[in-house]
């Protein structure tokens, strides 16, 4: 809807993405050593935005499936399975001393995440 009203916004966003990609690629290939601080700042922002996006996505998925469970829709058992699996994998990752490299997380990945 926004693209129909103002197509210049999409072009502006694409221009920003192209500039950022150009700076990162120039730093990656060592074309200009003076770009290192700017590229590091862009990497930092990318990590921050990625973490926020991941947290927002997880919250949205859990919210939607908890609502399905509460409303008792047709496939609510599958939503329950998803929420329980999420809680178990999160608990396994936080509780084990090895973190994501521990044996429990390896089992959780092999038994729950990979088959899905």
DRENMARRO-527934 format. One line per field, with one value per atom (N, C-alpha, C): residue in one letter; chain; atom name; y, z, x. Coordinates in steps of 0.2 Angstrom, whole numbers, plus 5000, padded with zeros to 4 digits. Atoms other than C-alpha are relative to their C-alpha. Example, Ala and Ser with C-alpha at 12.3 -4.5 7.8 and 13.67 -1.06 7.14 Angstrom:
<nodes>
code <- a	a	a	s	s	s
unit <- A	A	A	A	A	A
site <- N	CA	C	N	CA	C
y <- 4994	4978	5006	4994	4995	5005
z <- 5000	5039	5000	4999	5036	5003
x <- 5004	5062	5004	4996	5068	4996
</nodes>
This chain:
<nodes>
code <- x	x	x	x	x	x	x	x	x	x	x	x	x	x	x	x	x	x	x	x	x	x	x	x	x	x	x	x	x	x	x	x	x	x	x	x	x	x	x	x	x	x	x	x	x	x	x	x	x	x	x	x	x	x	x	x	x	x	x	x	x	x	x	x	x	x	x	x	x	x	x	x	x	x	x	x	x	x	x	x	x	x	x	x	x	x	x	x	x	x	x	x	x	x	x	x	x	x	x	x	x	x	x	x	x	x	x	x	x	x	x	x	x	x	x	x	x	x	x	x	x	x	x	x	x	x	x	x	x	x	x	x	x	x	x	x	x	x	x	x	x	x	x	x	x	x	x	x	x	x	x	x	x	x	x	x	x	x	x	x	x	x	x	x	x	x	x	x	x	x	x	x	x	x	x	x	x	x	x	x	x	x	x	x	x	x	x	x	x	x	x	x	x	x	x	x	x	x	x	x	x	x	x	x	x	x	x	x	x	x	x	x	x	x	x	x	x	x	x	x	x	x	x	x	x	x	x	x	x	x	x	x	x	x	x	x	x	x	x	x	x	x	x	x	x	x	x	x	x	x	x	x	x	x	x	x	x	x	x	x	x	x	x	x	x	x	x	x	x	x	x	x	x	x	x	x	x	x	x	x	x	x	x	x	x	x	x	x	x	x	x	x	x	x	x	x	x	x	x	x	x	x	x	x	x	x	x	x	x	x	x	x	x	x	x	x	x	x	x	x	x	x	x	x	x	x	x	x	x	x	x	x	x	x	x	x	x	x	x	x	x	x	x	x	x	x	x	x
unit <- A	A	A	A	A	A	A	A	A	A	A	A	A	A	A	A	A	A	A	A	A	A	A	A	A	A	A	A	A	A	A	A	A	A	A	A	A	A	A	A	A	A	A	A	A	A	A	A	A	A	A	A	A	A	A	A	A	A	A	A	A	A	A	A	A	A	A	A	A	A	A	A	A	A	A	A	A	A	A	A	A	A	A	A	A	A	A	A	A	A	A	A	A	A	A	A	A	A	A	A	A	A	A	A	A	A	A	A	A	A	A	A	A	A	A	A	A	A	A	A	A	A	A	A	A	A	A	A	A	A	A	A	A	A	A	A	A	A	A	A	A	A	A	A	A	A	A	A	A	A	A	A	A	A	A	A	A	A	A	A	A	A	A	A	A	A	A	A	A	A	A	A	A	A	A	A	A	A	A	A	A	A	A	A	A	A	A	A	A	A	A	A	A	A	A	A	A	A	A	A	A	A	A	A	A	A	A	A	A	A	A	A	A	A	A	A	A	A	A	A	A	A	A	A	A	A	A	A	A	A	A	A	A	A	A	A	A	A	A	A	A	A	A	A	A	A	A	A	A	A	A	A	A	A	A	A	A	A	A	A	A	A	A	A	A	A	A	A	A	A	A	A	A	A	A	A	A	A	A	A	A	A	A	A	A	A	A	A	A	A	A	A	A	A	A	A	A	A	A	A	A	A	A	A	A	A	A	A	A	A	A	A	A	A	A	A	A	A	A	A	A	A	A	A	A	A	A	A	A	A	A	A	A	A	A	A	A	A	A	A	A	A	A	A	A	A	A	A
site <- N	CA	C	N	CA	C	N	CA	C	N	CA	C	N	CA	C	N	CA	C	N	CA	C	N	CA	C	N	CA	C	N	CA	C	N	CA	C	N	CA	C	N	CA	C	N	CA	C	N	CA	C	N	CA	C	N	CA	C	N	CA	C	N	CA	C	N	CA	C	N	CA	C	N	CA	C	N	CA	C	N	CA	C	N	CA	C	N	CA	C	N	CA	C	N	CA	C	N	CA	C	N	CA	C	N	CA	C	N	CA	C	N	CA	C	N	CA	C	N	CA	C	N	CA	C	N	CA	C	N	CA	C	N	CA	C	N	CA	C	N	CA	C	N	CA	C	N	CA	C	N	CA	C	N	CA	C	N	CA	C	N	CA	C	N	CA	C	N	CA	C	N	CA	C	N	CA	C	N	CA	C	N	CA	C	N	CA	C	N	CA	C	N	CA	C	N	CA	C	N	CA	C	N	CA	C	N	CA	C	N	CA	C	N	CA	C	N	CA	C	N	CA	C	N	CA	C	N	CA	C	N	CA	C	N	CA	C	N	CA	C	N	CA	C	N	CA	C	N	CA	C	N	CA	C	N	CA	C	N	CA	C	N	CA	C	N	CA	C	N	CA	C	N	CA	C	N	CA	C	N	CA	C	N	CA	C	N	CA	C	N	CA	C	N	CA	C	N	CA	C	N	CA	C	N	CA	C	N	CA	C	N	CA	C	N	CA	C	N	CA	C	N	CA	C	N	CA	C	N	CA	C	N	CA	C	N	CA	C	N	CA	C	N	CA	C	N	CA	C	N	CA	C	N	CA	C	N	CA	C	N	CA	C	N	CA	C	N	CA	C	N	CA	C	N	CA	C	N	CA	C	N	CA	C	N	CA	C	N	CA	C	N	CA	C	N	CA	C	N	CA	C	N	CA	C
y <- 4994	5000	5006	4994	5012	5001	4999	5008	5003	4997	5013	5008	4993	5030	5004	4997	5034	4995	5004	5024	5002	4997	5035	4997	5003	5027	4994	5006	5010	5001	4998	5018	5002	4997	5027	4995	5005	5012	4995	5004	5002	5004	4996	5016	4999	5001	5015	4993	5007	4996	4999	5000	4998	5003	4996	5011	4996	5004	5000	4994	5006	4985	5002	4998	4995	5001	4999	5001	4994	5006	4984	4996	5003	4976	5003	4997	4989	4999	5002	4986	4993	5007	4967	4998	5001	4968	5004	4995	4981	5005	4995	4994	5006	4994	5008	4999	5001	5006	5005	4995	5022	4998	5002	5014	4995	5005	5002	5002	4998	5012	5000	5000	5015	4993	5007	4997	4996	5002	4992	5002	4998	5003	4997	5003	4996	4993	5007	4978	5000	4999	4984	5001	4999	4991	4994	5006	4975	4995	5005	4964	5002	4998	4975	5000	5000	4976	4992	5007	4957	4997	5003	4953	5003	4997	4965	4996	5003	4957	4992	5007	4939	5000	5000	4944	5001	4998	4952	4994	5005	4937	4994	5005	4925	5002	4998	4935	5000	5000	4936	4993	5008	4917	4998	5003	4913	5003	4997	4926	4997	5002	4920	4993	5007	4902	4999	5000	4905	5002	4998	4914	4994	5006	4899	4995	5005	4888	5002	4997	4899	5000	4999	4901	4993	5007	4882	4999	5001	4883	4993	5007	4868	4996	5003	4865	5002	4998	4870	4995	5005	4854	5001	4998	4859	5006	4994	4876	4999	5002	4868	4997	5004	4857	5005	4995	4872	5004	4996	4882	4996	5004	4868	4998	5001	4864	5006	4994	4882	5001	5000	4882	4995	5005	4866	5002	4999	4871	5006	4994	4888	4998	5002	4880	4996	5004	4868	5004	4996	4881	5005	4996	4892	4996	5004	4878	4996	5004	4868	5004	4997	4873	5002	4999	4871	5005	4996	4882	4997	5002	4880	4994	5005	4868	4994	5006	4856	4994	5007	4838	5001	4999	4843	5004	4996	4856	4997	5004	4845	4995	5004	4832	5004	4996	4845	5002	4998	4851	4994	5006	4833	4997	5004	4827	5005	4996	4843	5005	4994	4857	4997	5003	4846	4997	5004	4835	5005	4995	4851	5003
z <- 5000	5000	5000	5000	5004	4994	5006	4988	4995	5005	4978	5001	4999	4986	4999	5001	4986	4998	5003	4975	5002	4999	4979	5007	4993	4997	4999	5001	4990	4996	5003	4979	5005	4995	4993	5005	4996	5004	4996	5004	4990	4999	5000	4988	5006	4994	5006	5001	5000	5005	4996	5005	4990	5002	4998	4998	5006	4994	5014	4997	5002	5004	4996	5003	4994	5005	4994	5010	5003	4997	5017	4995	5005	5001	4999	5001	4999	5006	4994	5017	5000	5000	5015	4995	5005	4999	5002	4999	5007	4996	5005	4994	5003	4997	5006	5008	4993	5024	5004	4996	5030	5001	4999	5028	5006	4995	5042	5006	4995	5056	4998	5003	5045	4999	5001	5041	5006	4993	5059	5003	4998	5063	4997	5003	5050	5002	4997	5056	5006	4994	5073	5000	5001	5067	4997	5003	5057	5005	4995	5072	5005	4995	5083	4997	5003	5070	4999	5001	5067	5007	4993	5086	5001	4999	5087	4996	5005	5072	5002	4997	5079	5006	4994	5096	4998	5002	5088	4996	5003	5077	5004	4995	5091	5004	4996	5101	4996	5004	5087	4999	5001	5083	5007	4994	5102	5001	4998	5104	4995	5005	5088	5003	4998	5094	5007	4993	5112	4999	5002	5105	4997	5003	5095	5005	4995	5110	5004	4996	5120	4997	5003	5107	4998	5002	5103	4993	5008	5084	4998	5002	5074	5001	5000	5074	5007	4994	5092	5003	4997	5097	4997	5003	5084	5003	4997	5091	5007	4994	5108	5000	5001	5102	4998	5002	5094	5006	4995	5110	5005	4996	5121	4998	5003	5109	5001	4999	5110	5007	4993	5129	5002	4998	5130	4997	5004	5117	5004	4997	5125	5007	4993	5143	4999	5001	5136	4999	5001	5129	5005	4995	5144	5006	4994	5157	5000	5001	5150	5001	5000	5154	4994	5007	5136	4996	5004	5130	4993	5007	5111	4998	5002	5110	5004	4995	5124	4997	5002	5122	5000	5000	5127	4994	5006	5113	4994	5006	5101	4999	5000	5105	4998	5001	5105	4992	5008	5087	4996	5004	5081	5000	4998	5089	4998	5000	5088	4994	5005	5076	4993	5006	5062	4996	5003	5059	4998	5002	5058	4994
x <- 5004	5000	5004	4996	5014	5004	4996	5023	4996	5004	5008	4999	5001	5007	5006	4994	5025	5006	4995	5037	5007	4993	5052	5002	4998	5052	5004	4997	5056	5007	4993	5070	5005	4996	5077	5003	4998	5078	5005	4995	5086	5007	4994	5099	5004	4997	5103	5003	4997	5105	5006	4995	5116	5006	4994	5127	5003	4997	5129	5004	4997	5133	5007	4994	5146	5005	4995	5155	5002	4998	5155	5004	4995	5162	5006	4993	5175	5004	4996	5180	5003	4998	5180	5005	4995	5191	5006	4994	5203	5001	4999	5200	5002	4999	5200	5000	4999	5207	4997	5003	5199	4993	5007	5182	4999	5000	5186	4995	5005	5177	4993	5007	5162	4997	5002	5161	4998	5001	5162	4994	5006	5148	4994	5006	5137	4999	5001	5141	4997	5003	5136	4993	5007	5120	4996	5004	5116	4999	5001	5119	4994	5005	5108	4993	5006	5094	4998	5001	5096	4997	5002	5094	4993	5007	5079	4995	5004	5071	4998	5001	5074	4995	5004	5067	4992	5007	5051	4997	5003	5049	4998	5001	5050	4994	5005	5038	4993	5006	5025	4998	5002	5026	4997	5003	5023	4993	5007	5009	4995	5005	5000	4998	5002	5001	4997	5004	4996	4993	5007	4981	4996	5003	4977	4998	5001	4978	4994	5005	4967	4993	5006	4954	4997	5002	4954	4998	5001	4955	5001	5000	4955	5007	4994	4974	5004	4997	4977	5005	4995	4987	5007	4994	5000	5003	4997	5002	5002	4997	5004	5006	4994	5017	5006	4995	5026	5002	4999	5025	5004	4996	5031	5007	4994	5045	5005	4996	5051	5002	4998	5051	5005	4995	5060	5007	4993	5074	5003	4997	5076	5002	4998	5077	5006	4994	5090	5006	4995	5100	5003	4998	5100	5003	4998	5102	5006	4994	5116	5006	4994	5134	5003	4997	5139	4997	5004	5126	4997	5002	5122	5004	4995	5137	4999	5001	5131	4997	5003	5125	4993	5008	5107	4998	5002	5106	5001	4999	5114	4994	5006	5100	4994	5006	5087	5000	5000	5092	4999	5001	5093	4993	5006	5077	4994	5006	5066	5000	5000	5072	5001	4998	5080	4994	5006	5064	4995	5006	5053	5002
</nodes>
